[in-house]
Amino acid sequence: MQIPFSILFAMLTPVKSPKEAQFMHIFRRPDYQSEITQFIEQLKAEKPNLEARQLAGRALLWDKNVDRSAWAEYRQAEVPQKPYVYLTDNG
């Protein structure tokens, strides 16, 4: 379903008349908050240090400085795997 250009234009311009207002109230919902958003806001209000704890947990596992020279040495020391790993050299 295509929306006529006149309606789209009315949606982009400020509301000036009641006729234009009937198009705006369908799409504009400034006071709406989903249940998830309400839950997250309530959780943040109950636990103000939650975001700091999340950042600390992220830093513990993910935010690490990478030693690129050590990784380069590791890659150089890798032994290439044979195409069929169960085939031995003995026969």
RASULQUI-V798824 format. One record per backbone hydrogen bond with DSSP energy under -1.0 kcal/mol. CO is the residue of the C=O (numbers start at 1). NH is the residue of the N-H. Records with the same first field share a line. If there is no record, write none. Layout:
BEGIN
CO: NH / NH
END
This chain:
BEGIN
4: 8
5: 9
6: 10
7: 11
8: 12
9: 13
17: 21
18: 22
20: 24
21: 25
24: 28
29: 32
34: 38
35: 39
36: 40
37: 41
38: 42
39: 43
40: 44
41: 45
42: 46
43: 47
47: 50
49: 53
50: 54
51: 55
52: 56
53: 57
54: 58
55: 59
56: 60
57: 61
58: 62 / 63
62: 64
66: 68
67: 71
68: 72
69: 73
70: 74
71: 75
72: 76
73: 77
84: 87
END
